[in-house]
Amino acid sequence: MVTGPVNPVACQLRKPSSRFFFACECTKASGDRRVTDLFLHAPRLRLRLTAAGVALLPGLQMSLDPFDVLSADPPSWLSRFVREEVRPLLLQHREAALEALARWLAWHADQQRRVREWQARQDEFLSQLPSLPADPWHGPVPPGEGFTWCELWRDPSTGELRLIRGWMPPGLGEDSKPVVDWPLPPPENRDPSADECWASLLAVHDEVRDPRERIGPAIEGETYDRGNYPFVVLRTCVLALPQAYRAGLTEAHLPALRAMVRTATASLTPPAAPGGDAGNEPLPDGPFGTDGFRFGGVEVEFGRAARQRTLVLALWDTETRRPRPARLIVDVMDEVYGVGHDTPDATFRQLCADTNRRFEAENIPLRVRNLQARVQLVPRPV
């Protein structure tokens, strides 16, 4: 066990966004190799600055060599990929890459904002749930379709875990929690957007190359911007640090990384609209990203409410980018719940109602209409 001080040449400890980062520059006693600008994401790591360096506070032990945590060599396949394929692209299109990173950071911040707002709504309801009548909020039968049972709740004001045992209304269950997407490691179940690809390639480049050749924003020192924290997280996904439980990228990710290069390159020359200014063209109606939908210039993200999005797509013509004619409810239910399902009609009606509430909340000028055994997307006045 190592409980003594780590002896860095220079170190600094700070707390951006309530998460500690330990940045140090050190030299191994057994050699002259210098390791610079290394970071440990340790929100609960108890450290003490001493004259000799950084010491662990009493009661905390490390079962590993701190220098093994701080040093990580990029594998040869990754160094070669960055040198031959990523770096030339970024050097040639540095401005486009940084603009795409800025857009991704803004988009990611919006995803996080949606999570915080959803969490605040859930916390507000759960704080009141114990005082609600036992019937129907705490009974054995849910008050309606789409309600989910809650056992425990962590009070955000005290951090205390409290026993709740009650029903949560639709939209507040964990399956409705908005999603925060990360493009690294490359996802297997979706295609990253062009901005995600640029951000990922910048993170891979800056983590692999010499610190003097970095292109992305600074993640340490006086120029550190807390808004760049998601980029810091991306960089921590690149290299493997088993002692810190970081798997890193493997050679199996190489095809997906090369696909990111192709996506980023393709985004540099978007097709221009005939006889018009492509920059002034409105964004097309229909699905976008992993969970988004756009209509009339207004966007909605369904997050974990995947069935609501599946319902909308079942009623949408992707070729004409318009709502489809009215469809039989039984056919749409097969698309939403799968062929051979035994879902009650009331559950489907509740799904339609929940989707309409989401449309209204986001000012989407559409609604789902059920009429005479058929269902259809129709315009909604706003």
C-alpha positions in Angstrom: 0.0 0.0 0.0 1.2 3.5 -0.8 0.2 6.1 1.8 3.1 8.5 1.7 3.4 11.7 -0.3 3.7 11.9 -4.1 6.7 14.2 -4.9 5.8 16.2 -7.9 8.0 18.9 -9.3 5.0 21.2 -9.4 1.4 20.7 -8.6 -1.9 22.5 -8.3 -5.2 21.6 -6.9 -8.4 23.3 -7.8 -12.1 22.7 -7.9 -13.8 23.6 -11.2 -17.5 22.7 -11.3 -17.4 20.9 -7.9 -15.0 18.3 -9.3 -11.4 18.1 -8.2 -8.6 17.9 -10.7 -5.1 17.1 -9.7 -2.6 18.4 -12.3 1.0 17.7 -11.9 4.4 17.6 -13.6 6.6 14.9 -12.3 9.7 12.9 -13.0 10.1 9.2 -12.1 12.9 8.5 -9.7 14.0 5.5 -11.9 14.5 7.6 -15.1 14.5 11.0 -16.7 11.2 10.7 -18.5 8.9 13.7 -17.8 5.2 13.4 -17.6 3.3 16.6 -18.0 -0.2 18.0 -17.8 -1.8 14.9 -16.4 -5.2 14.8 -14.6 -7.0 12.6 -12.1 -10.7 13.2 -12.0 -11.3 12.6 -8.3 -14.4 14.2 -6.8 -14.0 12.3 -3.5 -10.2 12.0 -3.4 -8.9 13.5 -0.1 -5.6 15.2 -0.8 -3.4 17.5 1.3 -0.8 19.8 -0.2 2.5 19.6 1.7 5.9 21.1 1.2 7.0 17.7 -0.2 4.2 17.5 -2.6 0.7 15.9 -2.3 -0.1 13.5 0.5 -3.2 11.4 1.1 -5.2 12.3 4.1 -5.5 9.7 6.9 -7.9 6.9 6.3 -7.3 6.8 2.5 -4.9 4.3 0.9 -3.8 3.6 -2.6 -3.0 0.0 -3.7 -1.0 1.2 -6.7 2.0 3.3 -7.8 0.8 6.9 -8.2 3.2 7.2 -11.2 1.5 4.3 -12.9 -1.8 6.2 -12.7 -0.2 9.4 -14.0 1.6 7.9 -17.0 -0.1 6.5 -20.0 1.5 5.8 -23.4 -0.8 5.9 -26.4 -0.7 2.6 -28.3 1.1 2.5 -31.6 -2.1 2.0 -33.6 -3.6 5.1 -32.1 -0.5 7.2 -32.5 -0.3 6.2 -36.2 -4.0 6.9 -36.7 -3.7 10.4 -35.2 -0.4 11.2 -37.1 -1.6 10.0 -40.5 -5.3 10.7 -40.5 -6.5 13.0 -37.8 -3.8 15.6 -37.4 -3.6 16.5 -41.2 -7.4 17.0 -41.2 -7.3 19.2 -38.1 -4.4 21.3 -39.2 -6.1 22.0 -42.6 -9.5 22.8 -41.0 -8.6 24.0 -37.6 -11.2 26.8 -37.6 -14.0 24.5 -38.7 -13.0 21.9 -36.0 -13.0 24.5 -33.2 -16.4 25.9 -34.4 -17.8 22.4 -34.4 -16.5 21.9 -30.9 -18.1 25.1 -29.7 -21.4 23.9 -31.2 -21.1 20.5 -29.5 -20.3 22.1 -26.1 -23.4 24.3 -26.4 -25.5 21.3 -27.5 -24.1 19.2 -24.6 -24.8 22.0 -22.1 -28.4 22.1 -23.3 -28.7 18.3 -22.8 -27.4 18.8 -19.3 -29.8 21.7 -18.7 -32.7 19.4 -19.7 -31.5 16.8 -17.2 -31.3 19.3 -14.4 -34.8 20.7 -15.1 -36.2 17.2 -15.2 -34.4 16.3 -12.0 -35.8 19.4 -10.3 -39.4 18.5 -11.4 -38.9 14.9 -10.1 -37.4 16.1 -6.8 -40.2 18.6 -6.3 -42.8 15.9 -6.7 -41.1 13.3 -4.6 -40.6 15.8 -1.8 -44.4 16.1 -1.7 -45.2 12.4 -2.3 -45.1 11.3 1.4 -47.9 13.8 2.3 -50.2 12.7 -0.6 -53.2 10.5 0.3 -52.5 6.8 0.6 -55.2 6.1 -1.9 -54.2 6.2 -4.7 -50.6 7.4 -4.4 -49.3 4.7 -2.1 -51.7 1.9 -2.8 -51.0 -1.4 -4.6 -52.6 -0.2 -7.9 -51.2 2.7 -10.0 -53.5 5.7 -10.2 -53.4 5.5 -14.0 -51.5 4.3 -17.1 -47.8 5.2 -17.2 -47.3 5.6 -13.5 -44.1 4.1 -12.0 -43.3 3.0 -8.5 -40.7 4.7 -6.4 -39.0 3.2 -3.3 -36.2 5.5 -2.4 -35.3 9.1 -3.0 -32.2 11.1 -2.2 -33.1 14.5 -0.8 -31.0 17.0 -2.7 -31.0 19.5 0.2 -29.4 17.0 2.7 -28.1 14.2 0.6 -30.1 11.8 2.8 -31.6 8.7 1.3 -35.3 8.6 2.2 -37.9 5.8 2.0 -40.7 7.0 -0.2 -42.8 4.1 -1.6 -45.3 5.7 -3.9 -46.4 6.2 -7.5 -44.8 8.8 -9.8 -46.8 10.2 -12.7 -45.9 9.8 -16.4 -42.9 11.8 -17.3 -41.2 11.6 -13.9 -40.1 8.0 -14.0 -36.5 7.1 -14.7 -37.4 5.9 -18.2 -38.4 9.5 -19.0 -35.1 11.0 -17.9 -33.4 13.0 -20.7 -30.3 11.4 -22.2 -26.9 13.0 -22.2 -24.9 11.7 -25.2 -21.2 11.1 -25.3 -19.4 10.3 -28.6 -16.5 8.6 -27.0 -16.0 5.7 -26.9 -17.7 5.6 -30.3 -21.4 4.5 -29.7 -22.5 1.3 -31.3 -26.2 2.0 -31.5 -26.2 5.4 -33.3 -24.3 7.5 -35.7 -22.6 10.5 -34.1 -23.3 13.9 -35.6 -20.6 15.8 -37.5 -20.1 18.1 -34.5 -19.7 15.1 -32.2 -17.1 13.7 -34.6 -15.1 16.9 -34.7 -15.1 17.1 -30.9 -14.0 13.5 -30.6 -11.2 13.9 -33.1 -9.9 16.9 -31.3 -10.0 15.1 -28.0 -8.2 12.1 -29.4 -5.6 14.3 -31.0 -4.9 16.4 -28.0 -4.6 13.4 -25.7 -2.2 11.6 -28.0 0.1 14.3 -29.3 2.7 16.3 -27.5 1.2 19.1 -25.3 2.8 21.7 -27.5 0.8 20.5 -30.5 -2.6 20.6 -28.9 -5.4 22.3 -30.9 -8.4 22.1 -28.6 -9.1 24.4 -25.7 -6.9 24.5 -22.6 -8.0 22.2 -19.8 -5.7 23.6 -17.1 -4.1 26.8 -16.0 -5.4 30.3 -16.0 -7.1 29.9 -19.4 -9.2 27.0 -18.2 -12.9 27.6 -19.0 -15.4 25.6 -16.9 -17.7 25.4 -20.0 -15.1 23.2 -21.6 -15.5 20.5 -18.9 -17.2 18.1 -21.3 -14.2 18.3 -23.5 -12.1 17.3 -20.5 -14.3 14.2 -20.1 -13.9 13.3 -23.7 -10.1 13.4 -23.3 -10.3 11.0 -20.4 -12.0 8.5 -22.6 -9.0 8.2 -25.0 -6.2 6.4 -23.2 -6.5 3.4 -21.0 -5.7 3.8 -17.3 -6.7 0.4 -15.7 -5.7 1.6 -12.2 -8.2 4.5 -12.5 -10.8 2.2 -14.1 -10.6 3.9 -17.5 -10.8 1.4 -20.4 -9.7 3.9 -23.1 -9.9 3.3 -26.8 -8.9 -0.1 -28.3 -8.0 -1.1 -31.8 -11.5 -2.5 -32.2 -12.6 1.2 -32.2 -10.5 2.1 -35.2 -13.2 1.5 -37.9 -15.6 3.8 -35.9 -12.9 6.4 -35.5 -12.2 6.4 -39.2 -16.0 6.7 -39.8 -15.8 9.9 -37.7 -13.1 11.2 -39.9 -15.3 10.6 -43.0 -18.3 12.2 -41.3 -16.3 15.3 -40.3 -14.8 15.6 -43.8 -18.2 15.3 -45.4 -19.5 18.1 -43.3 -17.0 20.5 -44.8 -18.8 20.7 -48.1 -22.6 20.6 -47.5 -24.7 20.5 -50.7 -26.0 23.9 -51.7 -29.7 24.4 -52.5 -30.2 25.0 -56.2 -30.7 28.7 -57.0 -30.5 29.8 -53.4 -28.3 30.5 -50.4 -27.8 27.3 -48.5 -26.9 29.2 -45.4 -30.4 30.7 -45.3 -32.3 27.5 -45.8 -34.5 26.4 -42.9 -33.6 23.2 -41.2 -35.7 20.3 -42.6 -38.7 18.9 -40.7 -38.4 15.3 -39.3 -36.1 13.3 -37.1 -32.6 14.4 -36.3 -29.8 13.3 -34.0 -30.5 10.3 -31.7 -33.8 11.4 -30.1 -34.8 14.6 -31.8 -37.7 15.7 -34.0 -38.3 19.0 -35.7 -41.4 20.5 -37.2 -42.1 24.0 -38.3 -38.7 25.2 -37.1 -39.4 23.9 -33.5 -37.4 21.0 -32.0 -38.2 18.5 -29.3 -35.9 15.8 -27.8 -37.6 12.7 -26.4 -34.8 11.6 -24.3 -35.6 8.2 -22.8 -39.2 8.4 -23.9 -38.3 6.2 -26.8 -41.9 4.9 -27.5 -43.1 8.5 -27.9 -40.5 9.0 -30.6 -41.3 5.6 -32.2 -45.0 6.6 -32.3 -44.2 9.9 -34.0 -41.9 8.3 -36.6 -44.6 5.7 -37.3 -46.9 8.6 -38.3 -44.2 10.5 -40.3 -43.2 10.1 -43.9 -39.4 10.5 -44.0 -39.3 10.9 -47.8 -41.8 13.7 -48.2 -41.0 15.1 -44.7 -44.7 15.4 -43.9 -47.2 13.5 -41.7 -48.5 10.3 -43.2 -52.2 9.8 -44.0 -54.2 8.4 -41.1 -53.1 4.8 -40.3 -54.9 1.9 -38.6 -54.2 2.0 -34.9 -53.5 -1.8 -34.9 -50.7 -1.3 -37.5 -49.2 1.6 -35.6 -49.3 -0.4 -32.3 -47.4 -3.2 -34.0 -44.6 -0.7 -34.9 -44.5 0.8 -31.4 -44.8 -2.4 -29.3 -43.8 -5.1 -31.7 -45.7 -7.7 -33.6 -47.6 -10.1 -31.4 -47.8 -7.6 -28.5 -50.7 -7.7 -26.0 -50.7 -4.1 -25.0 -54.1 -2.7 -23.9 -55.7 0.0 -26.0 -55.7 2.2 -23.0 -51.9 2.1 -22.8 -51.7 3.3 -26.4 -54.2 6.1 -25.7 -52.1 7.2 -22.8 -49.0 7.1 -25.0 -50.7 9.4 -27.5 -51.8 11.7 -24.6 -48.2 11.8 -23.2 -46.8 12.6 -26.7 -49.3 15.5 -27.1 -48.4 16.9 -23.7 -44.7 16.8 -24.8 -45.6 18.6 -28.1 -47.5 21.3 -26.2 -44.7 21.8 -23.7 -42.2 22.3 -26.5 -44.6 24.4 -28.7 -44.4 21.8 -31.5 -47.3 22.7 -33.9 -48.4 19.0 -34.1 -50.7 16.7 -32.2 -51.6 13.0 -32.4 -55.3 12.5 -33.2 -57.2 9.2 -32.8 -60.4 9.0 -34.8 -62.4 5.9 -35.9 -59.8 3.3 -35.3 -57.1 5.4 -37.0 -54.3 7.6 -35.8 -52.6 10.5 -37.5 -50.3 13.5 -36.9 -52.2 16.7 -37.6 -51.2 20.4 -37.4 -51.9 22.1 -34.0 -52.5 25.8 -33.7 -50.0 27.5 -31.4 
